[in-house]
């Protein structure tokens, strides 16, 4: 069992085991700071278990698969299944790295059984709900709630998330040098520093041109597209808060996040019979299985329509 007092890895352990791996994640794998932070949390939690369970004398390279099964069983009391899966994924990557560098002789997390994940269908907005949401900035401006700059910027934010399927981190990182307004395409840098081309749609492209011409103070290639009132790059947190305002206005659930607009983008494409592999490419998914979850949403929607419309349903 873990001790009540939290045990942190010593400076020596961090320098010897964690720091080289963190450097590899950042410079070679180009993982985001968010992923690196999650892997660090997994490493620290594992170290606390190691020290609190009496295995510290064996070191990080001396554990058996049976002992790691005990770790997984114990960790289930503290974490949800998805968090546990993410932690073990990070620890597998950690041991894979040190296996290649000869510090361990095997990856003890390979083959360790994990609790089955419940399949959760992604939440998304219907097309009618999206229309209501996207109309919010204009409604607020007409009522005197926001100025013209904020209305155009906020609508642009939502149009790019939904019309281009961008992640919120990709949206806030977007600069003018990544845009081709003639073709309506953005060159987006996504997870793992991988680039992809995103068609933005007629409406989003038109809004981009309007915002650039009427409200943007700086439009050099390195200048941010989505900015605050001081024309500085808008943080992710501000986009999340911005969306809450329009969810209230459209009478939509407050737990919807900017990522749900990306879910809606993918679901609506597949509902309109877009090719699955094309949607995979547009979303920037490395694995087709990641995209296939949206087909379940589409099938669920078809069954719902069938149940309402067919006399034999």
URFEN-V869462 format. One line per field, one symbol per residue. burial: I if it has 16 or more other ideal C-beta (glycine too) atoms within 10 Angstrom, else O. Layout:
burial = ???
//
This chain:
burial = OOOOOOOOIOOOIIOOIIOOIIOIIOOOOOIIOOIIOIIIOIIIIIIIIIIIIOIOOOOIOOIOOOIIOOIIOOIOOOOOOOOIOIIIIIIIIIIOIIIOOOOIOOIIIOOIOIOOOOOOOOOIIOOOIIOIIIOIIOOIIOOOOIOOIIIIIIIIIIIIIIIIIIIIIIIIIIIIOIIOOOOIIIOIIIIOOOOIOIOIIOOIIOIIOOIIOOIIOOOOOOIIIIIOOOOOOIOOOOIOOIIOOIIOIIOIOOOIIIOIIIIIIIIIIIIOOOOIOOIIOIIIIOOOOOIOIIOOIIOOOOOOOOOOOOOOO
//
